[in-house]
């Protein structure tokens, strides 16, 4: 699958995703899936994920989201072009919940051409804000053990590799490891800097002659 070309040095915007975003999210999902997991997962598993299948799935999910406190999907754009998405919700892993990670970052995908431009960090920050607003205290997530780039990103975002049963999950032939954030503020601090505010200089009063 051809990689998308994304212009550099564009402002990152993150917004709540709706049903109308299903085609864009499905396309990102499939492209990022191929970019991330080729060589890590069987080719048959990678090729089974198609835009048509994902679009139908996302359309249903975004039209009738599950009734979970704090659950939401977000779409990230660079210069108005969709380049990534993420989802958050209540923690679904019993072992992570028992360890105190009551919120979950359940997915995060960013097109490779848009990486290293603050897109993933902006999505993580926005989802952390959502979880905090919904009264969650912490967040955890799972990532494929062999996904070195993904693990490095979460570590750069301040995530801690979890130990014991809360930190390892075997799914058939694949093993996932867990990262967690005890303080959602750590993730919220990743939000893009809006930059200095423009101020209008005071007007000089003219003196009468």
Secondary structure, DSSP 4 states (H G I P E B T S, - for coil): -PPPP--SS--EEEEE--GGGHHHHHHHHHHHHHHHHBTTB-HHHHHT--HHHHHHHHHHHHHS----TT-EEEEEEETTEEEEEEEEEE---HHHHHTT--EEEEEEEE-GGGTTSSHHHHHHHHHHHHHHHTT---EEEEEETT-HHHHHHHHHTT-EEPPGGGGEEEETTEEEEEEEES-HHHHHTTSPP--PPP-PPPPPPPPP-
